[in-house]
Amino acid sequence: MSVIVDKNVDVPMRDGVILRADVYRPSDEGQYPVLVQRTPYNKEMWLITASTLDPIRAA
């Protein structure tokens, strides 16, 4: 199964702040469960937390 990666997707907060997210999802059509990982650190450094959630394996 291949993975589609959407980088820097806008996520508007109630207070008007815009957060940026990277979305990893299967390329196959269908419904899938969602996993959310939030961090106050750089989202590009997911390798540091890869033991918790590897986005490629999760997708």
GUMARLO-27869 format. One record per atom (N, C-alpha, C, O, CB): residue in one letter; atom name; x, y, z. Coordinates in nm, 4 decimals. Each point is the difference from the previous one (the first is absolute). Glycine has a CB too. Example, Ala and Ser with C-alpha at 12.3 -4.5 7.8 and 13.67 -1.06 7.14 Angstrom:
BEGIN
<pt residuo="A" atomo="N" u="1.3190" v="-0.5690" w="0.7800"/>
<pt residuo="A" atomo="CA" u="-0.0890" v="0.1190" w="0.0000"/>
<pt residuo="A" atomo="C" u="0.0900" v="0.1200" w="0.0000"/>
<pt residuo="A" atomo="O" u="0.1036" v="-0.0019" w="0.0665"/>
<pt residuo="A" atomo="CB" u="-0.2928" v="-0.1154" w="0.0581"/>
<pt residuo="S" atomo="N" u="0.1542" v="0.2223" w="-0.1966"/>
<pt residuo="S" atomo="CA" u="0.0820" v="0.1190" w="0.0060"/>
<pt residuo="S" atomo="C" u="-0.0770" v="0.1090" w="0.0730"/>
<pt residuo="S" atomo="O" u="0.0509" v="0.1108" w="0.0169"/>
<pt residuo="S" atomo="CB" u="0.0675" v="-0.1736" w="-0.2314"/>
//
This chain:
BEGIN
<pt residuo="M" atomo="N" u="0.0851" v="-0.1170" w="0.0000"/>
<pt residuo="M" atomo="CA" u="-0.0851" v="0.1170" w="0.0000"/>
<pt residuo="M" atomo="C" u="0.0898" v="0.1234" w="0.0000"/>
<pt residuo="M" atomo="O" u="0.0942" v="0.0086" w="0.0788"/>
<pt residuo="M" atomo="CB" u="-0.2809" v="-0.1323" w="0.0436"/>
<pt residuo="S" atomo="N" u="0.1580" v="0.2178" w="-0.2093"/>
<pt residuo="S" atomo="CA" u="0.0779" v="0.1237" w="-0.0029"/>
<pt residuo="S" atomo="C" u="-0.0679" v="0.1068" w="0.0849"/>
<pt residuo="S" atomo="O" u="-0.1170" v="-0.0116" w="0.0365"/>
<pt residuo="S" atomo="CB" u="0.2029" v="-0.0453" w="-0.2663"/>
<pt residuo="V" atomo="N" u="-0.0091" v="0.1608" w="0.2599"/>
<pt residuo="V" atomo="CA" u="-0.0454" v="0.1049" w="0.0914"/>
<pt residuo="V" atomo="C" u="0.0033" v="0.1346" w="-0.0711"/>
<pt residuo="V" atomo="O" u="0.0948" v="0.0299" w="-0.0726"/>
<pt residuo="V" atomo="CB" u="-0.0105" v="-0.1605" w="0.2716"/>
<pt residuo="I" atomo="N" u="-0.1872" v="0.2114" w="-0.1784"/>
<pt residuo="I" atomo="CA" u="-0.0038" v="0.1378" w="-0.0479"/>
<pt residuo="I" atomo="C" u="0.0353" v="0.0897" w="0.1178"/>
<pt residuo="I" atomo="O" u="-0.0524" v="-0.0173" w="0.1100"/>
<pt residuo="I" atomo="CB" u="-0.1238" v="-0.0353" w="-0.2884"/>
<pt residuo="V" atomo="N" u="0.2660" v="0.1491" w="0.1547"/>
<pt residuo="V" atomo="CA" u="0.0404" v="0.0926" w="0.1057"/>
<pt residuo="V" atomo="C" u="-0.0391" v="0.1412" w="-0.0425"/>
<pt residuo="V" atomo="O" u="0.0480" v="0.0502" w="-0.1016"/>
<pt residuo="V" atomo="CB" u="0.1451" v="-0.2011" w="0.1729"/>
<pt residuo="D" atomo="N" u="-0.2795" v="0.2142" w="0.0060"/>
<pt residuo="D" atomo="CA" u="-0.0369" v="0.1403" w="-0.0208"/>
<pt residuo="D" atomo="C" u="0.0761" v="0.0810" w="0.1039"/>
<pt residuo="D" atomo="O" u="-0.0254" v="-0.0134" w="0.1197"/>
<pt residuo="D" atomo="CB" u="-0.2076" v="-0.0449" w="-0.2120"/>
<pt residuo="K" atomo="N" u="0.3267" v="0.1428" w="0.0475"/>
<pt residuo="K" atomo="CA" u="0.0850" v="0.0762" w="0.0913"/>
<pt residuo="K" atomo="C" u="-0.0602" v="0.1376" w="0.0271"/>
<pt residuo="K" atomo="O" u="-0.0606" v="0.0613" w="-0.0879"/>
<pt residuo="K" atomo="CB" u="0.2628" v="-0.1847" w="0.0031"/>
<pt residuo="N" atomo="N" u="-0.1845" v="0.1702" w="0.2066"/>
<pt residuo="N" atomo="CA" u="-0.0359" v="0.1358" w="0.0415"/>
<pt residuo="N" atomo="C" u="-0.1468" v="0.0347" w="-0.0239"/>
<pt residuo="N" atomo="O" u="-0.0317" v="0.1063" w="-0.0533"/>
<pt residuo="N" atomo="CB" u="0.2648" v="-0.0422" w="0.0048"/>
<pt residuo="V" atomo="N" u="-0.3208" v="-0.1537" w="0.0880"/>
<pt residuo="V" atomo="CA" u="-0.1441" v="0.0222" w="-0.0106"/>
<pt residuo="V" atomo="C" u="-0.0423" v="0.0960" w="0.1113"/>
<pt residuo="V" atomo="O" u="0.0328" v="-0.0221" w="0.1166"/>
<pt residuo="V" atomo="CB" u="-0.0699" v="-0.2093" w="-0.2189"/>
<pt residuo="D" atomo="N" u="-0.0355" v="0.3377" w="0.0670"/>
<pt residuo="D" atomo="CA" u="-0.0471" v="0.0969" w="0.1004"/>
<pt residuo="D" atomo="C" u="-0.1030" v="-0.0633" w="0.0927"/>
<pt residuo="D" atomo="O" u="-0.0925" v="-0.0680" w="-0.0445"/>
<pt residuo="D" atomo="CB" u="0.1350" v="0.2553" w="-0.1169"/>
<pt residuo="V" atomo="N" u="-0.0247" v="-0.1637" w="0.2912"/>
<pt residuo="V" atomo="CA" u="-0.0955" v="-0.0454" w="0.1009"/>
<pt residuo="V" atomo="C" u="-0.0361" v="0.1218" w="0.0850"/>
<pt residuo="V" atomo="O" u="0.0746" v="0.0356" w="0.0911"/>
<pt residuo="V" atomo="CB" u="0.0210" v="-0.2751" w="-0.0873"/>
<pt residuo="P" atomo="N" u="-0.2104" v="0.3045" w="-0.0327"/>
<pt residuo="P" atomo="CA" u="-0.0375" v="0.1203" w="0.0752"/>
<pt residuo="P" atomo="C" u="-0.0494" v="-0.0338" w="0.1405"/>
<pt residuo="P" atomo="O" u="-0.0788" v="-0.0926" w="0.0187"/>
<pt residuo="P" atomo="CB" u="0.0203" v="0.2039" w="-0.2345"/>
<pt residuo="M" atomo="N" u="0.1053" v="-0.0359" w="0.3127"/>
<pt residuo="M" atomo="CA" u="-0.0425" v="-0.0151" w="0.1389"/>
<pt residuo="M" atomo="C" u="-0.1101" v="0.1018" w="0.0309"/>
<pt residuo="M" atomo="O" u="-0.0181" v="0.0965" w="-0.0742"/>
<pt residuo="M" atomo="CB" u="0.2487" v="-0.1805" w="0.1403"/>
<pt residuo="R" atomo="N" u="-0.3037" v="0.0624" w="0.0431"/>
<pt residuo="R" atomo="CA" u="-0.1101" v="0.0899" w="0.0373"/>
<pt residuo="R" atomo="C" u="0.0455" v="0.1433" w="0.0213"/>
<pt residuo="R" atomo="O" u="-0.0754" v="0.0939" w="-0.0256"/>
<pt residuo="R" atomo="CB" u="-0.0373" v="-0.2872" w="0.1296"/>
<pt residuo="D" atomo="N" u="0.2367" v="0.2108" w="-0.0568"/>
<pt residuo="D" atomo="CA" u="0.0484" v="0.1350" w="0.0289"/>
<pt residuo="D" atomo="C" u="0.0586" v="0.0692" w="-0.1226"/>
<pt residuo="D" atomo="O" u="0.0547" v="0.1097" w="0.0111"/>
<pt residuo="D" atomo="CB" u="-0.0094" v="-0.1840" w="0.2209"/>
<pt residuo="G" atomo="N" u="-0.0562" v="0.0114" w="-0.3486"/>
<pt residuo="G" atomo="CA" u="0.0477" v="0.0598" w="-0.1235"/>
<pt residuo="G" atomo="C" u="0.1410" v="-0.0420" w="-0.0399"/>
<pt residuo="G" atomo="O" u="0.0439" v="0.0290" w="-0.1113"/>
<pt residuo="G" atomo="CB" u="-0.1899" v="0.1600" w="0.1635"/>
<pt residuo="V" atomo="N" u="0.2164" v="-0.2560" w="0.0361"/>
<pt residuo="V" atomo="CA" u="0.1348" v="-0.0477" w="-0.0315"/>
<pt residuo="V" atomo="C" u="-0.0095" v="-0.1116" w="-0.1039"/>
<pt residuo="V" atomo="O" u="-0.0890" v="-0.0848" w="0.0061"/>
<pt residuo="V" atomo="CB" u="0.1718" v="0.1463" w="0.2264"/>
<pt residuo="I" atomo="N" u="0.0093" v="-0.0601" w="-0.3268"/>
<pt residuo="I" atomo="CA" u="0.0067" v="-0.1061" w="-0.1002"/>
<pt residuo="I" atomo="C" u="0.1194" v="-0.0895" w="0.0332"/>
<pt residuo="I" atomo="O" u="0.1139" v="0.0466" w="0.0046"/>
<pt residuo="I" atomo="CB" u="-0.2213" v="0.1022" w="-0.1829"/>
<pt residuo="L" atomo="N" u="0.0811" v="-0.2764" w="0.2011"/>
<pt residuo="L" atomo="CA" u="0.1061" v="-0.0982" w="0.0180"/>
<pt residuo="L" atomo="C" u="0.0195" v="-0.0718" w="-0.1327"/>
<pt residuo="L" atomo="O" u="-0.0914" v="-0.0036" w="-0.0824"/>
<pt residuo="L" atomo="CB" u="0.0382" v="-0.0257" w="0.3304"/>
<pt residuo="R" atomo="N" u="0.1699" v="-0.0274" w="-0.2693"/>
<pt residuo="R" atomo="CA" u="0.0280" v="-0.0746" w="-0.1223"/>
<pt residuo="R" atomo="C" u="0.0184" v="-0.1474" w="0.0353"/>
<pt residuo="R" atomo="O" u="0.0661" v="-0.0338" w="0.0982"/>
<pt residuo="R" atomo="CB" u="0.0419" v="0.2374" w="-0.2061"/>
<pt residuo="A" atomo="N" u="-0.1665" v="-0.2891" w="0.0279"/>
<pt residuo="A" atomo="CA" u="0.0085" v="-0.1441" w="0.0250"/>
<pt residuo="A" atomo="C" u="0.0457" v="-0.0718" w="-0.1265"/>
<pt residuo="A" atomo="O" u="-0.0237" v="0.0465" w="-0.1115"/>
<pt residuo="A" atomo="CB" u="-0.1586" v="-0.0307" w="0.2856"/>
<pt residuo="D" atomo="N" u="0.2472" v="-0.1279" w="-0.1552"/>
<pt residuo="D" atomo="CA" u="0.0298" v="-0.0917" w="-0.1097"/>
<pt residuo="D" atomo="C" u="-0.0975" v="-0.1161" w="0.0135"/>
<pt residuo="D" atomo="O" u="-0.0124" v="-0.0590" w="0.1074"/>
<pt residuo="D" atomo="CB" u="0.2611" v="0.1258" w="-0.1182"/>
<pt residuo="V" atomo="N" u="-0.3175" v="-0.0994" w="-0.0975"/>
<pt residuo="V" atomo="CA" u="-0.1013" v="-0.1055" w="0.0023"/>
<pt residuo="V" atomo="C" u="0.0515" v="-0.1177" w="-0.0831"/>
<pt residuo="V" atomo="O" u="0.0297" v="0.0138" w="-0.1186"/>
<pt residuo="V" atomo="CB" u="-0.2192" v="0.1559" w="0.1468"/>
<pt residuo="Y" atomo="N" u="0.1992" v="-0.2846" w="0.0365"/>
<pt residuo="Y" atomo="CA" u="0.0421" v="-0.1243" w="-0.0654"/>
<pt residuo="Y" atomo="C" u="-0.1237" v="-0.0882" w="-0.0108"/>
<pt residuo="Y" atomo="O" u="-0.0650" v="-0.0295" w="0.1003"/>
<pt residuo="Y" atomo="CB" u="0.3053" v="0.0450" w="-0.0095"/>
<pt residuo="R" atomo="N" u="-0.2728" v="-0.0579" w="-0.2145"/>
<pt residuo="R" atomo="CA" u="-0.1196" v="-0.0818" w="-0.0172"/>
<pt residuo="R" atomo="C" u="0.0222" v="-0.1042" w="-0.1089"/>
<pt residuo="R" atomo="O" u="0.0797" v="0.0202" w="-0.0916"/>
<pt residuo="R" atomo="CB" u="-0.2234" v="0.1719" w="0.1663"/>
<pt residuo="P" atomo="N" u="0.0723" v="-0.3036" w="-0.0636"/>
<pt residuo="P" atomo="CA" u="0.0123" v="-0.1036" w="-0.1033"/>
<pt residuo="P" atomo="C" u="-0.0516" v="0.0524" w="-0.1338"/>
<pt residuo="P" atomo="O" u="-0.0945" v="0.0788" w="-0.0044"/>
<pt residuo="P" atomo="CB" u="0.0685" v="-0.2591" w="0.1794"/>
<pt residuo="S" atomo="N" u="0.0878" v="0.1366" w="-0.2824"/>
<pt residuo="S" atomo="CA" u="-0.0456" v="0.0434" w="-0.1324"/>
<pt residuo="S" atomo="C" u="-0.1250" v="-0.0755" w="-0.0445"/>
<pt residuo="S" atomo="O" u="-0.0710" v="0.0455" w="-0.0897"/>
<pt residuo="S" atomo="CB" u="0.3072" v="0.0108" w="0.0315"/>
<pt residuo="D" atomo="N" u="-0.2636" v="-0.1705" w="0.1198"/>
<pt residuo="D" atomo="CA" u="-0.1194" v="-0.0777" w="-0.0346"/>
<pt residuo="D" atomo="C" u="-0.1253" v="0.0685" w="0.0537"/>
<pt residuo="D" atomo="O" u="0.0004" v="0.0560" w="0.1096"/>
<pt residuo="D" atomo="CB" u="0.1353" v="-0.2682" w="-0.1077"/>
<pt residuo="E" atomo="N" u="-0.2428" v="0.2068" w="-0.0810"/>
<pt residuo="E" atomo="CA" u="-0.1282" v="0.0552" w="0.0437"/>
<pt residuo="E" atomo="C" u="-0.0543" v="-0.0797" w="0.1177"/>
<pt residuo="E" atomo="O" u="0.0323" v="-0.1177" w="0.0161"/>
<pt residuo="E" atomo="CB" u="-0.0797" v="0.1978" w="-0.2496"/>
<pt residuo="G" atomo="N" u="-0.0341" v="-0.0167" w="0.3146"/>
<pt residuo="G" atomo="CA" u="-0.0628" v="-0.0699" w="0.1114"/>
<pt residuo="G" atomo="C" u="0.0074" v="0.0810" w="0.1276"/>
<pt residuo="G" atomo="O" u="0.0598" v="0.1075" w="0.0043"/>
<pt residuo="G" atomo="CB" u="-0.0023" v="-0.3235" w="-0.1109"/>
<pt residuo="Q" atomo="N" u="-0.1190" v="0.1627" w="0.2095"/>
<pt residuo="Q" atomo="CA" u="0.0021" v="0.0653" w="0.1303"/>
<pt residuo="Q" atomo="C" u="0.1063" v="-0.0660" w="0.0864"/>
<pt residuo="Q" atomo="O" u="0.0135" v="-0.1224" w="0.0021"/>
<pt residuo="Q" atomo="CB" u="-0.2592" v="0.1815" w="-0.0198"/>
<pt residuo="Y" atomo="N" u="0.3209" v="0.0243" w="0.0888"/>
<pt residuo="Y" atomo="CA" u="0.1082" v="-0.0487" w="0.0849"/>
<pt residuo="Y" atomo="C" u="-0.0061" v="0.0715" w="0.1337"/>
<pt residuo="Y" atomo="O" u="-0.0499" v="0.1123" w="0.0071"/>
<pt residuo="Y" atomo="CB" u="0.1941" v="-0.1628" w="-0.2083"/>
<pt residuo="P" atomo="N" u="-0.0950" v="-0.0112" w="0.3068"/>
<pt residuo="P" atomo="CA" u="0.0068" v="0.0693" w="0.1290"/>
<pt residuo="P" atomo="C" u="0.1020" v="0.1140" w="-0.0081"/>
<pt residuo="P" atomo="O" u="0.0878" v="0.0004" w="-0.0863"/>
<pt residuo="P" atomo="CB" u="-0.1523" v="-0.2136" w="0.2087"/>
<pt residuo="V" atomo="N" u="0.0514" v="0.3082" w="-0.0324"/>
<pt residuo="V" atomo="CA" u="0.0886" v="0.1166" w="0.0024"/>
<pt residuo="V" atomo="C" u="0.0854" v="-0.0031" w="0.1256"/>
<pt residuo="V" atomo="O" u="-0.0491" v="-0.0275" w="0.1095"/>
<pt residuo="V" atomo="CB" u="-0.1176" v="0.1623" w="-0.2420"/>
<pt residuo="L" atomo="N" u="0.2948" v="-0.1063" w="0.1153"/>
<pt residuo="L" atomo="CA" u="0.0918" v="0.0160" w="0.1125"/>
<pt residuo="L" atomo="C" u="0.0514" v="0.1430" w="-0.0032"/>
<pt residuo="L" atomo="O" u="0.0388" v="0.0496" w="-0.1057"/>
<pt residuo="L" atomo="CB" u="0.0282" v="-0.2961" w="0.1029"/>
<pt residuo="V" atomo="N" u="-0.0664" v="0.3126" w="0.1167"/>
<pt residuo="V" atomo="CA" u="0.0478" v="0.1380" w="0.0076"/>
<pt residuo="V" atomo="C" u="0.1184" v="0.0048" w="0.0947"/>
<pt residuo="V" atomo="O" u="-0.0064" v="-0.0495" w="0.1126"/>
<pt residuo="V" atomo="CB" u="-0.2249" v="0.1416" w="-0.1602"/>
<pt residuo="Q" atomo="N" u="0.3398" v="-0.0316" w="0.0003"/>
<pt residuo="Q" atomo="CA" u="0.1160" v="0.0209" w="0.0856"/>
<pt residuo="Q" atomo="C" u="0.0255" v="0.1497" w="0.0048"/>
<pt residuo="Q" atomo="O" u="0.0202" v="0.0639" w="-0.1033"/>
<pt residuo="Q" atomo="CB" u="0.0804" v="-0.2922" w="0.0464"/>
<pt residuo="R" atomo="N" u="-0.1016" v="0.2834" w="0.1763"/>
<pt residuo="R" atomo="CA" u="0.0259" v="0.1430" w="0.0184"/>
<pt residuo="R" atomo="C" u="0.1287" v="0.0160" w="0.0786"/>
<pt residuo="R" atomo="O" u="0.0278" v="-0.0754" w="0.0933"/>
<pt residuo="R" atomo="CB" u="-0.2751" v="0.1300" w="-0.0991"/>
<pt residuo="T" atomo="N" u="0.3244" v="0.0440" w="-0.0334"/>
<pt residuo="T" atomo="CA" u="0.1246" v="0.0272" w="0.0696"/>
<pt residuo="T" atomo="C" u="0.0277" v="0.1499" w="-0.0045"/>
<pt residuo="T" atomo="O" u="-0.0317" v="0.0655" w="-0.0992"/>
<pt residuo="T" atomo="CB" u="0.1214" v="-0.2954" w="0.0411"/>
<pt residuo="P" atomo="N" u="-0.0314" v="0.2848" w="0.1634"/>
<pt residuo="P" atomo="CA" u="0.0380" v="0.1411" w="-0.0029"/>
<pt residuo="P" atomo="C" u="0.1298" v="0.0207" w="-0.0773"/>
<pt residuo="P" atomo="O" u="0.0466" v="0.1131" w="-0.0142"/>
<pt residuo="P" atomo="CB" u="-0.1617" v="-0.0798" w="0.2338"/>
<pt residuo="Y" atomo="N" u="0.1730" v="-0.1409" w="-0.2692"/>
<pt residuo="Y" atomo="CA" u="0.1278" v="0.0069" w="-0.0692"/>
<pt residuo="Y" atomo="C" u="-0.0210" v="-0.0027" w="-0.1503"/>
<pt residuo="Y" atomo="O" u="-0.1124" v="-0.0161" w="-0.0475"/>
<pt residuo="Y" atomo="CB" u="0.2243" v="-0.0962" w="0.2409"/>
<pt residuo="N" atomo="N" u="-0.0060" v="0.1277" w="-0.2664"/>
<pt residuo="N" atomo="CA" u="-0.0006" v="0.0010" w="-0.1452"/>
<pt residuo="N" atomo="C" u="-0.0615" v="-0.1290" w="-0.0552"/>
<pt residuo="N" atomo="O" u="0.0481" v="-0.1092" w="0.0303"/>
<pt residuo="N" atomo="CB" u="0.1558" v="0.2566" w="-0.0286"/>
<pt residuo="K" atomo="N" u="-0.3098" v="-0.1355" w="-0.0823"/>
<pt residuo="K" atomo="CA" u="-0.0676" v="-0.1181" w="-0.0538"/>
<pt residuo="K" atomo="C" u="0.0871" v="-0.0773" w="-0.0981"/>
<pt residuo="K" atomo="O" u="-0.0279" v="-0.1164" w="-0.0289"/>
<pt residuo="K" atomo="CB" u="-0.1881" v="0.2343" w="0.0591"/>
<pt residuo="E" atomo="N" u="0.3210" v="-0.0549" w="-0.0817"/>
<pt residuo="E" atomo="CA" u="0.0915" v="-0.0682" w="-0.0905"/>
<pt residuo="E" atomo="C" u="0.0921" v="-0.0964" w="0.0744"/>
<pt residuo="E" atomo="O" u="0.0686" v="-0.0808" w="-0.0626"/>
<pt residuo="E" atomo="CB" u="-0.0782" v="0.2787" w="-0.0886"/>
<pt residuo="M" atomo="N" u="0.0117" v="-0.1899" w="0.2827"/>
<pt residuo="M" atomo="CA" u="0.0895" v="-0.0839" w="0.0788"/>
<pt residuo="M" atomo="C" u="-0.0741" v="-0.1201" w="0.0575"/>
<pt residuo="M" atomo="O" u="0.0274" v="-0.0407" w="0.1129"/>
<pt residuo="M" atomo="CB" u="0.1107" v="0.2421" w="-0.0579"/>
<pt residuo="W" atomo="N" u="-0.2311" v="-0.2587" w="-0.1303"/>
<pt residuo="W" atomo="CA" u="-0.0785" v="-0.1132" w="0.0503"/>
<pt residuo="W" atomo="C" u="0.0866" v="-0.1221" w="0.0265"/>
<pt residuo="W" atomo="O" u="-0.0405" v="-0.0903" w="0.0732"/>
<pt residuo="W" atomo="CB" u="-0.1557" v="0.1766" w="-0.1984"/>
<pt residuo="L" atomo="N" u="0.3160" v="-0.0895" w="0.0657"/>
<pt residuo="L" atomo="CA" u="0.0872" v="-0.1157" w="0.0249"/>
<pt residuo="L" atomo="C" u="0.0365" v="-0.0130" w="0.1475"/>
<pt residuo="L" atomo="O" u="0.0235" v="-0.1107" w="0.0485"/>
<pt residuo="L" atomo="CB" u="0.0673" v="0.1346" w="-0.2797"/>
<pt residuo="I" atomo="N" u="-0.0859" v="0.0881" w="0.3026"/>
<pt residuo="I" atomo="CA" u="0.0314" v="-0.0044" w="0.1428"/>
<pt residuo="I" atomo="C" u="-0.1087" v="-0.0763" w="0.0753"/>
<pt residuo="I" atomo="O" u="0.0286" v="-0.0718" w="0.0958"/>
<pt residuo="I" atomo="CB" u="0.0950" v="0.2912" w="-0.1139"/>
<pt residuo="T" atomo="N" u="-0.2483" v="-0.2035" w="-0.0259"/>
<pt residuo="T" atomo="CA" u="-0.1120" v="-0.0669" w="0.0668"/>
<pt residuo="T" atomo="C" u="-0.0480" v="-0.1221" w="-0.0779"/>
<pt residuo="T" atomo="O" u="-0.1089" v="-0.0513" w="0.0259"/>
<pt residuo="T" atomo="CB" u="0.0413" v="0.2710" w="0.0712"/>
<pt residuo="A" atomo="N" u="0.1476" v="-0.2661" w="-0.1916"/>
<pt residuo="A" atomo="CA" u="-0.0419" v="-0.1112" w="-0.0864"/>
<pt residuo="A" atomo="C" u="-0.0336" v="-0.1255" w="0.0794"/>
<pt residuo="A" atomo="O" u="-0.0801" v="-0.0823" w="-0.0443"/>
<pt residuo="A" atomo="CB" u="0.2227" v="0.1762" w="-0.1359"/>
<pt residuo="S" atomo="N" u="-0.0821" v="-0.1085" w="0.2964"/>
<pt residuo="S" atomo="CA" u="-0.0336" v="-0.1177" w="0.0800"/>
<pt residuo="S" atomo="C" u="-0.1448" v="0.0068" w="0.0489"/>
<pt residuo="S" atomo="O" u="-0.0608" v="-0.1026" w="0.0303"/>
<pt residuo="S" atomo="CB" u="0.3015" v="0.0832" w="0.0404"/>
<pt residuo="T" atomo="N" u="-0.2951" v="0.1410" w="-0.0635"/>
<pt residuo="T" atomo="CA" u="-0.1385" v="0.0188" w="0.0417"/>
<pt residuo="T" atomo="C" u="-0.0954" v="-0.0165" w="-0.1178"/>
<pt residuo="T" atomo="O" u="-0.0980" v="-0.0740" w="0.0085"/>
<pt residuo="T" atomo="CB" u="0.1752" v="0.2284" w="0.1730"/>
<pt residuo="L" atomo="N" u="-0.0479" v="-0.0851" w="-0.2913"/>
<pt residuo="L" atomo="CA" u="-0.0886" v="-0.0049" w="-0.1161"/>
<pt residuo="L" atomo="C" u="0.0787" v="0.0306" w="-0.1265"/>
<pt residuo="L" atomo="O" u="0.0440" v="0.1133" w="-0.0198"/>
<pt residuo="L" atomo="CB" u="-0.2400" v="-0.0447" w="0.1623"/>
<pt residuo="D" atomo="N" u="0.2136" v="-0.1660" w="-0.2262"/>
<pt residuo="D" atomo="CA" u="0.0646" v="0.0175" w="-0.1294"/>
<pt residuo="D" atomo="C" u="-0.1112" v="0.0269" w="-0.1009"/>
<pt residuo="D" atomo="O" u="-0.0806" v="-0.0893" w="-0.0260"/>
<pt residuo="D" atomo="CB" u="0.2785" v="-0.0640" w="0.0864"/>
<pt residuo="P" atomo="N" u="-0.2052" v="0.2740" w="-0.1184"/>
<pt residuo="P" atomo="CA" u="-0.1128" v="0.0338" w="-0.0874"/>
<pt residuo="P" atomo="C" u="-0.0116" v="-0.0887" w="-0.1233"/>
<pt residuo="P" atomo="O" u="-0.1111" v="-0.0276" w="-0.0453"/>
<pt residuo="P" atomo="CB" u="0.1345" v="0.2586" w="0.1250"/>
<pt residuo="I" atomo="N" u="0.0874" v="-0.2755" w="-0.1341"/>
<pt residuo="I" atomo="CA" u="-0.0069" v="-0.0859" w="-0.1183"/>
<pt residuo="I" atomo="C" u="-0.0596" v="-0.1361" w="0.0361"/>
<pt residuo="I" atomo="O" u="-0.0851" v="-0.0512" w="-0.0726"/>
<pt residuo="I" atomo="CB" u="0.2847" v="0.1694" w="-0.0260"/>
<pt residuo="R" atomo="N" u="-0.1559" v="-0.1767" w="0.2095"/>
<pt residuo="R" atomo="CA" u="-0.0558" v="-0.1288" w="0.0421"/>
<pt residuo="R" atomo="C" u="-0.1459" v="0.0144" w="0.0419"/>
<pt residuo="R" atomo="O" u="-0.0806" v="-0.0901" w="-0.0233"/>
<pt residuo="R" atomo="CB" u="0.3087" v="0.0168" w="0.0968"/>
<pt residuo="A" atomo="N" u="-0.2623" v="0.1866" w="-0.0114"/>
<pt residuo="A" atomo="CA" u="-0.1376" v="0.0209" w="0.0457"/>
<pt residuo="A" atomo="C" u="-0.0955" v="0.0146" w="-0.1174"/>
<pt residuo="A" atomo="O" u="-0.1138" v="-0.0464" w="0.0066"/>
<pt residuo="A" atomo="CB" u="0.2010" v="0.1553" w="0.2004"/>
<pt residuo="A" atomo="N" u="-0.0419" v="-0.0442" w="-0.3154"/>
<pt residuo="A" atomo="CA" u="-0.0859" v="0.0191" w="-0.1166"/>
<pt residuo="A" atomo="C" u="-0.0174" v="-0.1321" w="-0.0709"/>
<pt residuo="A" atomo="O" u="-0.0692" v="-0.0068" w="-0.1016"/>
<pt residuo="A" atomo="CB" u="0.1449" v="0.2449" w="0.0765"/>
//
